[in-house]
Amino acid sequence: MYFAYLDASAGLSGDMILGALLDLGVSPSGFKKRMAGLGLPVEIRIKEAKRASLRSLRVNVEVKREKSPPRKWKDVESLIKPSPFSPSVKTKALAIFKNLFMAEARVHGRKFQQTHLHEAGADDAIVDIVGTCFLAEKLKIGEFYASPLNIGQGWVKTSHGLLPVPPPAVAELLKEIPVYSAWTQQELVTPTGAAIVSTLVKKFIPFPEISYEKIGCGAGSRDFRRFPNILRIFYGEKDKFSADKKVFMIEANIDDCSPQVIGSFLDKAFKLGALDVFLTPIFMKKNRLATKLTLIAEVDKMDKLIEAVLKETTSIGVRYFPVERRVLERESLTINVLGDKVAVKRATLAGQEVNLQPEYEDCLRLAKKNKLPVKQAIQLVLEEFSKKKRKDR
């Protein structure tokens, strides 16, 4: 399986995603042939284009009728379900459309079944969404990742009139996804693009540590002067992608908070997704004893954790900065000891086992049940694990 990392520094749209995926090496003629199975009155034109002097692939889906009809959920289902694509492609395409309909229903205050799509349900948008799912399957992409999204700014003309960027449905789709605005007074993330990435992308993170094989470049319809209007997709083997190596450290010095409050916060921080939380005794000005609270977290968990620090402790501010880390490959195994199941964490380096750590809570339960010291229970687990390894060889 492979990964795809979308660099959305110029935003993204359905046709940009198609162009970038096709640019990874899929036959344009084969793609057109498969899309003809939708039975839509469209002509797909694929050609090389330049955006700010950079080469990319432009996909233009031309609709051969004056206007695509507004479509309700049942209309989209009746188009996609009988189409000649795999069950996986159809399931993902319908999931994307379902998110689109749900967003439109919420912002317009309508029931799901009564909601209809105009631009986002048009013939070209259907090609964009089904085509993306087909190309993802063709390229064997198991996981999508993306950068924070540059959404642009200003106003955009829609069937509902002039709307601010991001339009309400796009803003709804991009909840809890990191976004920003830079470079232009234009809409950069379209409803189709927002629906695709909000459904398919596993995590939105700054450029991670990866080893990639190919780069696909998809061109947007406009050519901006200040920056290349392209979407880049970095593509490589799934096991050469690590979304967790770049993390942030969040710190706060606390000198006027009850130890019970700080202690209770640690459990909450882990529940909110912190990778690690610890306390360090420190001296502050005027020799006041204090505690430094430190959290390590992935970028998409930072906002919630910082909010929790400010709400749950007496801290009035935090500092944070990116840190690098290296971690061993880990797996959790289960072994039977004295009739109880105990989890054991096994860590490896380059395929070689370097560390074994029985789960403390399981060992504590085993010790209490068998009236043993905890250290003896831990030793028993390690011995049983070694015996099992020898037996399995």
CORQUIZI-V456900 format. One record per pair of residues at least 4 apart in sequence whose C-alpha atoms are under 8 Angstrom apart, sorted by the first residue. I is the first residue (numbers start at 1). GAP is how many residues later the second one is. D is the distance in whole Angstrom. If there is no record, write none. Layout:
# CORQUIZI-V456900
I;GAP;D, I;GAP;D
This chain:
# CORQUIZI-V456900
1;139;6, 1;140;6, 1;141;6, 1;236;6, 1;237;6, 2;137;8, 2;138;6, 2;139;5, 2;140;6, 2;141;7, 2;233;7, 2;234;5, 2;235;4, 2;236;4, 2;237;8, 3;138;5, 3;139;6, 3;140;5, 3;141;6, 3;142;8, 3;232;6, 3;233;6, 3;234;6, 3;235;5, 3;238;7, 4;137;7, 4;139;7, 4;140;5, 4;141;6, 4;229;6, 4;230;6, 4;231;5, 4;232;7, 5;139;6, 5;140;5, 5;141;5, 5;142;8, 5;228;5, 5;229;5, 5;230;7, 6;138;8, 6;139;6, 6;140;4, 6;141;6, 6;225;7, 6;226;6, 6;227;5, 6;228;7, 7;139;6, 7;140;5, 7;200;8, 7;224;6, 7;225;5, 7;226;6, 7;227;8, 8;4;6, 8;138;7, 8;139;6, 8;140;7, 8;141;5, 8;142;6, 8;223;6, 8;224;7, 9;138;7, 9;139;8, 9;140;6, 9;141;5, 9;222;8, 10;139;8, 10;140;6, 10;178;7, 10;217;8, 10;218;7, 10;219;6, 10;220;6, 10;221;7, 11;138;6, 11;139;5, 11;140;6, 11;141;8, 11;177;5, 11;178;5, 11;218;8, 11;220;7, 12;4;6, 12;5;7, 12;176;6, 12;177;5, 12;178;7, 12;181;6, 12;182;8, 12;208;8, 12;218;8, 12;219;6, 13;4;6, 13;175;8, 13;176;6, 13;177;5, 13;178;8, 13;179;6, 13;180;4, 13;181;7, 13;207;7, 14;4;6, 14;111;7, 14;114;5, 14;115;7, 14;118;8, 14;176;8, 14;178;6, 14;179;5, 14;182;8, 15;4;6, 15;43;8, 15;44;6, 15;45;7, 15;46;8, 15;113;6, 15;203;8, 15;204;8, 15;205;7, 16;4;6, 16;42;7, 16;43;7, 16;201;8, 16;202;5, 16;203;5, 16;204;6, 16;214;7, 16;215;6, 17;4;6, 17;111;8, 17;115;7, 17;176;8, 17;201;6, 17;214;7, 18;4;6, 18;41;7, 18;110;7, 18;113;7, 18;114;6, 18;117;8, 18;200;7, 19;4;6, 19;27;8, 19;37;8, 19;38;5, 19;39;6, 19;40;5, 19;197;8, 19;198;7, 19;199;4, 19;200;7, 20;4;7, 20;36;8, 20;37;7, 20;196;4, 20;197;4, 20;198;4, 20;199;8, 20;211;7, 20;212;6, 20;213;6, 21;4;8, 21;5;8, 21;111;8, 21;114;7, 21;115;8, 21;195;6, 21;196;8, 21;197;8, 21;212;7, 22;4;5, 22;5;7, 22;6;7, 22;35;8, 22;113;7, 22;194;7, 23;33;8, 23;34;6, 23;192;8, 23;193;5, 23;194;6, 23;195;7, 24;190;6, 24;191;6, 24;192;5, 24;211;8, 26;4;8, 26;5;7, 26;109;8, 26;112;8, 26;113;8, 27;4;6, 28;4;6, 28;18;7, 29;4;6, 30;4;6, 31;4;6, 31;100;8, 32;4;6, 32;12;7, 33;4;7, 35;4;8, 35;92;7, 35;96;7, 36;4;7, 37;46;6, 37;47;6, 38;41;7, 38;42;7, 38;45;6, 38;46;8, 40;83;7, 41;22;6, 41;23;5, 41;24;7, 41;82;8, 42;19;6, 42;20;5, 42;21;4, 42;22;5, 42;81;7, 42;82;7, 43;18;6, 43;19;5, 43;20;7, 43;21;7, 44;15;7, 44;16;6, 44;17;5, 44;18;6, 45;14;6, 45;15;5, 45;16;6, 45;17;8, 46;11;7, 46;12;6, 46;13;5, 46;14;6, 47;10;6, 47;11;5, 47;12;7, 48;7;7, 48;8;6, 48;9;5, 48;10;6, 49;6;6, 49;7;5, 49;8;6, 49;9;6, 49;170;7, 50;4;5, 50;5;5, 50;6;6, 50;169;8, 51;4;7, 51;5;7, 51;168;7, 51;172;5, 51;173;7, 51;177;5, 51;178;6, 51;179;7, 52;171;7, 52;172;7, 52;173;6, 52;174;8, 52;175;6, 52;176;5, 52;177;7, 53;175;8, 54;174;7, 55;162;8, 56;160;8, 56;161;5, 56;162;5, 56;163;5, 56;174;7, 57;160;6, 57;161;5, 57;162;6, 58;160;6, 58;161;5, 58;162;7, 58;163;8, 59;159;8, 59;160;8, 61;63;5, 61;66;8, 62;62;7, 63;4;8, 63;5;8, 63;60;7, 63;61;7, 68;50;8, 68;54;5, 68;55;6, 69;49;7, 69;53;7, 70;46;6, 70;47;5, 70;48;5, 70;51;7, 70;52;7, 71;4;6, 71;5;7, 71;45;5, 71;46;5, 71;47;7, 71;50;6, 71;51;8, 72;4;7, 72;41;7, 72;42;7, 72;43;6, 72;44;4, 72;45;7, 73;4;6, 73;24;8, 73;25;8, 73;28;7, 73;39;8, 73;40;6, 73;42;8, 73;43;7, 74;4;6, 74;39;8, 75;4;6, 76;4;6, 76;21;8, 76;45;8, 77;4;6, 77;17;7, 78;4;7, 79;4;7, 80;10;6, 80;13;8, 80;14;8, 81;9;7, 85;4;6, 85;5;6, 85;49;8, 86;4;6, 87;4;6, 88;4;6, 89;4;6, 89;41;7, 89;44;5, 89;45;6, 89;48;7, 90;4;6, 90;40;7, 90;43;8, 91;4;6, 92;4;6, 92;41;7, 93;4;6, 93;36;6, 93;37;5, 93;40;6, 94;4;6, 95;4;6, 95;104;7, 96;4;6, 96;33;7, 96;99;6, 96;100;6, 96;103;6, 96;104;8, 97;4;6, 97;98;7, 98;4;6, 99;4;6, 99;74;7, 99;96;6, 99;100;7, 100;4;6, 100;20;8, 100;69;8, 100;73;7, 100;91;8, 100;92;8, 100;95;6, 101;4;6, 101;11;7, 101;14;7, 101;15;7, 101;16;7, 102;4;6, 102;10;6, 103;4;6, 103;66;5, 103;67;8, 103;69;6, 103;70;6, 104;4;6, 104;11;7, 104;12;8, 104;13;8, 104;65;5, 105;4;6, 105;5;5, 105;6;6, 105;7;6, 105;10;6, 106;4;7, 107;61;6, 107;62;6, 107;65;8, 110;4;7, 110;5;6, 111;4;6, 116;5;8, 117;4;5, 117;5;8, 118;4;6, 118;41;7, 119;6;7, 119;39;8, 119;40;8, 120;5;6, 120;6;8, 120;71;6, 120;72;6, 121;4;6, 121;5;6, 122;4;6, 123;4;6, 124;4;6, 125;4;6, 125;67;7, 126;4;6, 126;5;8, 127;4;5, 128;4;6, 128;64;8, 129;4;6, 129;63;7, 129;67;7, 130;4;6, 131;4;6, 132;4;6, 133;4;6, 134;4;6, 135;4;6, 136;4;6, 136;5;5, 137;4;6, 142;96;7, 143;57;8, 143;58;7, 143;59;7, 143;95;8, 144;56;6, 144;57;5, 144;58;6, 144;59;8, 145;56;5, 145;57;6, 145;58;5, 145;59;6, 145;60;7, 146;51;8, 146;55;7, 146;57;7, 146;58;5, 146;59;6, 146;60;8, 147;57;5, 147;58;5, 147;59;5, 147;60;6, 148;29;7, 148;30;5, 148;31;5, 148;32;7, 148;56;6, 148;57;6, 148;58;7, 149;29;7, 149;30;5, 149;31;6, 149;40;8, 150;29;6, 150;30;5, 150;31;5, 150;32;7, 150;38;7, 150;39;7, 151;14;8, 151;15;7, 151;28;7, 151;29;6, 151;30;5, 151;31;8, 151;36;6, 151;37;5, 151;38;5, 152;13;7, 152;14;8, 152;28;8, 152;29;5, 152;30;6, 152;31;7, 152;32;6, 152;33;6, 152;34;5, 152;35;5, 152;36;5, 152;37;7, 153;11;8, 153;12;5, 153;13;7, 153;28;6, 153;29;8, 153;31;7, 153;32;5, 153;33;5, 153;34;6, 153;35;8, 154;10;6, 154;11;5, 154;31;5, 154;32;6, 154;33;7, 155;7;6, 155;8;6, 155;9;4, 155;10;5, 155;30;8, 155;31;7, 155;32;7, 156;6;6, 156;7;5, 156;8;6, 156;9;7, 156;11;8, 156;30;8, 156;31;7, 157;4;6, 157;5;5, 157;6;6, 158;4;6, 158;5;7, 163;4;6, 163;5;8, 164;4;8, 165;21;8, 165;22;6, 166;4;6, 166;5;6, 166;21;7, 166;23;8, 167;4;6, 168;4;6, 169;4;6, 169;22;7, 170;4;6, 170;19;8, 170;20;7, 170;21;5, 170;24;6, 170;25;8, 171;4;7, 173;21;6, 173;22;6, 173;25;6, 174;4;8, 174;5;8, 174;20;7, 174;24;7, 177;21;8, 177;27;7, 177;123;8, 178;26;7, 178;122;8, 183;43;7, 183;44;8, 189;4;6, 189;5;6, 190;4;6, 191;4;6, 192;4;6, 193;4;6, 194;4;6, 195;4;6, 196;4;6, 196;5;8, 197;4;5, 203;40;8, 203;97;8, 204;96;7, 205;38;7, 205;94;7, 205;95;7, 208;33;8, 208;34;7, 208;35;6, 208;36;8, 208;37;7, 208;38;6, 209;32;7, 209;33;6, 209;34;7, 209;36;7, 209;37;7, 210;30;6, 210;31;5, 210;32;6, 211;25;7, 211;29;6, 211;30;7, 212;22;6, 212;23;5, 212;24;4, 212;25;7, 212;28;8, 213;21;8, 213;22;6, 213;23;5, 213;24;8, 214;20;6, 214;21;5, 214;22;7, 215;17;7, 215;18;6, 215;19;5, 215;20;6, 216;16;6, 216;17;5, 216;18;7, 216;19;8, 217;13;6, 217;14;6, 217;15;5, 217;16;6, 218;12;5, 218;13;5, 218;14;7, 219;10;6, 219;11;5, 219;12;7, 220;9;6, 220;10;6, 220;11;8, 222;7;7, 223;5;7, 223;6;6, 224;4;6, 224;5;6, 236;4;7, 236;5;8, 237;4;7, 244;54;7, 245;79;6, 245;80;6, 245;81;6, 245;82;8, 246;52;7, 246;76;7, 246;77;6, 246;78;5, 246;79;7, 247;49;7, 247;50;6, 247;51;5, 247;52;6, 247;75;6, 247;76;6, 247;77;6, 247;78;8, 248;48;6, 248;49;5, 248;50;6, 248;51;6, 248;54;8, 248;72;7, 248;73;5, 248;74;4, 248;75;6, 249;45;7, 249;46;6, 249;47;5, 249;48;7, 249;71;5, 249;72;6, 249;73;6, 249;74;7, 250;44;6, 250;45;5, 250;46;6, 250;47;8, 250;56;8, 250;68;7, 250;69;6, 250;70;4, 250;71;7, 251;41;7, 251;42;6, 251;43;5, 251;44;6, 251;67;6, 251;68;5, 251;69;6, 252;40;6, 252;41;5, 252;42;7, 252;63;7, 252;65;7, 252;66;5, 252;67;7, 253;37;7, 253;38;6, 253;39;4, 253;40;6, 253;62;7, 253;65;8, 254;36;6, 254;37;5, 254;38;6, 254;39;7, 254;60;7, 254;61;6, 255;29;8, 255;33;7, 255;34;7, 255;35;4, 255;36;6, 256;34;8, 256;58;7, 257;4;7, 257;5;7, 257;56;7, 257;57;6, 258;4;7, 259;4;6, 260;4;6, 261;4;6, 261;51;8, 261;52;7, 262;4;7, 262;51;7, 263;4;8, 264;4;7, 265;4;6, 265;44;8, 265;47;7, 265;48;8, 266;4;7, 266;11;7, 266;12;8, 267;4;6, 268;4;6, 269;4;7, 269;5;6, 269;8;7, 269;36;7, 269;39;8, 270;4;5, 270;5;7, 270;6;7, 270;7;7, 272;29;7, 272;32;7, 272;33;7, 273;24;7, 273;28;6, 273;32;8, 274;21;6, 274;22;6, 274;23;5, 274;24;8, 274;27;7, 274;31;7, 275;20;7, 275;21;5, 275;22;5, 275;23;8, 276;19;6, 276;20;5, 276;21;7, 277;16;7, 277;17;6, 277;18;5, 277;19;7, 278;15;6, 278;16;5, 278;17;7, 279;12;6, 279;13;6, 279;14;5, 279;15;6, 280;11;6, 280;12;5, 280;13;7, 281;8;7, 281;9;6, 281;10;5, 281;11;6, 282;7;6, 282;8;5, 282;9;6, 282;10;7, 283;4;6, 283;5;6, 283;6;5, 283;7;6, 284;4;5, 284;5;6, 284;6;6, 297;4;6, 297;5;6, 298;4;7, 301;4;6, 302;4;6, 303;4;6, 304;4;6, 305;4;6, 306;4;6, 306;12;7, 307;4;6, 308;4;6, 308;5;8, 309;4;6, 309;6;7, 310;4;7, 310;5;6, 310;6;6, 310;7;7, 328;19;6, 328;20;6, 328;21;6, 329;18;6, 329;19;5, 329;20;7, 330;15;7, 330;16;6, 330;17;4, 330;18;6, 331;14;6, 331;15;5, 331;16;7, 332;11;6, 332;12;6, 332;13;5, 332;14;6, 333;10;6, 333;11;5, 333;12;6, 333;13;7, 334;7;6, 334;8;6, 334;9;4, 334;10;6, 335;6;6, 335;7;5, 335;8;6, 335;9;7, 335;46;8, 335;49;8, 335;50;7, 336;4;5, 336;5;5, 336;6;6, 337;4;6, 337;5;7, 337;43;8, 337;44;6, 337;47;7, 340;26;7, 341;21;8, 342;16;7, 342;17;7, 342;20;5, 342;21;7, 342;39;8, 343;15;6, 343;16;5, 343;19;7, 344;12;7, 344;13;6, 344;14;4, 344;15;6, 345;11;6, 345;12;5, 345;13;6, 345;14;7, 346;7;7, 346;8;8, 346;9;6, 346;10;5, 346;11;7, 347;6;6, 347;7;6, 347;8;5, 347;9;6, 348;4;5, 348;5;4, 348;6;5, 348;7;7, 349;4;6, 349;5;7, 356;26;8, 358;4;8, 358;5;7, 358;20;7, 358;23;7, 358;24;7, 359;4;6, 360;4;6, 361;4;6, 362;4;6, 363;4;6, 363;11;7, 363;14;6, 363;15;6, 363;18;8, 364;4;6, 364;10;6, 364;13;8, 365;4;6, 366;4;6, 366;6;8, 366;11;7, 367;4;6, 367;5;5, 367;6;6, 367;7;5, 367;9;8, 367;10;6, 368;4;6, 372;4;6, 372;5;6, 373;4;6, 374;4;6, 375;4;6, 376;4;6, 377;4;6, 378;4;6, 379;4;6, 380;4;6, 381;4;6, 382;4;6, 383;4;6, 384;4;6, 385;4;6, 386;4;6, 387;4;6, 388;4;6, 389;4;6
